[in-house]
Amino acid sequence: MGKIIFYEDRNFQGRNFESSGDCPELTAYLSRCCSCRVESGCFMVYEHSNFIGHQMLVRRGDYHDNKRIMGMSTSDCIKSCKMIPMHKGTFRMRIFEKENFVGQKYELMDDCESIQERFYMSDCQSCNVTHGHWLLYERPNFEGRMIYIRPGEYSTFSDMGLGSLKIASVRRIMESC
């Protein structure tokens, strides 16, 4: 079980809201969210309600200024969060070159620093996750904006509010954080 506490002001000041799971709308509890503390577990925090837009993985620790961790220009950038459950066992996903599971197809069971170098595939625009929780990154070597995905089918990533984000590397979420 995870636990995250959101605060209205920087440096853990002002009113707070505690969550142990998914929260699609933080503004229902706080007028803004400028800092957070993860007491246990891992969470994805999102710049918009309903788990949409720029997102960042936060692990156990203190985040004094959300603007810094999210890389955003607004001071109250966190609007929703998802708890990432611990996964024990195998990891497996199929990536596809184009939306709607079309084009070249490859299966992953481990991290991939560069889709281009490993599979000679210029882009990944859809996937099917059968086992585990994953982070997809816009640049090689796990850099740039990221997308959190759990088991399920993802026919397009644009539904997640990230526009035409291209996927260049993929990493498993293996630790309990």
LINTAFEN-V494385 format. One record per backbone hydrogen bond with DSSP energy under -1.0 kcal/mol. NH is the residue of the N-H (numbers start at 1). CO is the residue of the C=O. Records with the same first field share a line. If there is no record, write none. Layout:
NH=CO + CO
This chain:
3=40
4=19
5=37
6=17
7=35
8=15
9=13
11=64
17=6
19=4
23=81
26=79
28=25
29=26
30=26
34=7
35=7
36=63
37=5
38=61
39=3
40=3
43=58
44=82
45=56
46=80
47=54
48=52
50=24
53=160
56=45
58=43
60=177
61=38
63=36
66=34
68=65
69=65
70=66
71=67
72=67
79=46
80=46
81=23
82=44
84=42
92=131
93=108
94=128
95=106
96=126
97=104
98=102
100=155
106=95
108=93
112=170
115=168
118=114
119=115
120=116
121=115
125=96
126=96
127=154
128=94
129=152
130=92
131=92
134=149
135=171
136=147
137=169
138=145
139=143
141=113
147=136
149=134
152=129
154=127
160=157
161=158
168=137
169=137
170=112
171=135
173=133
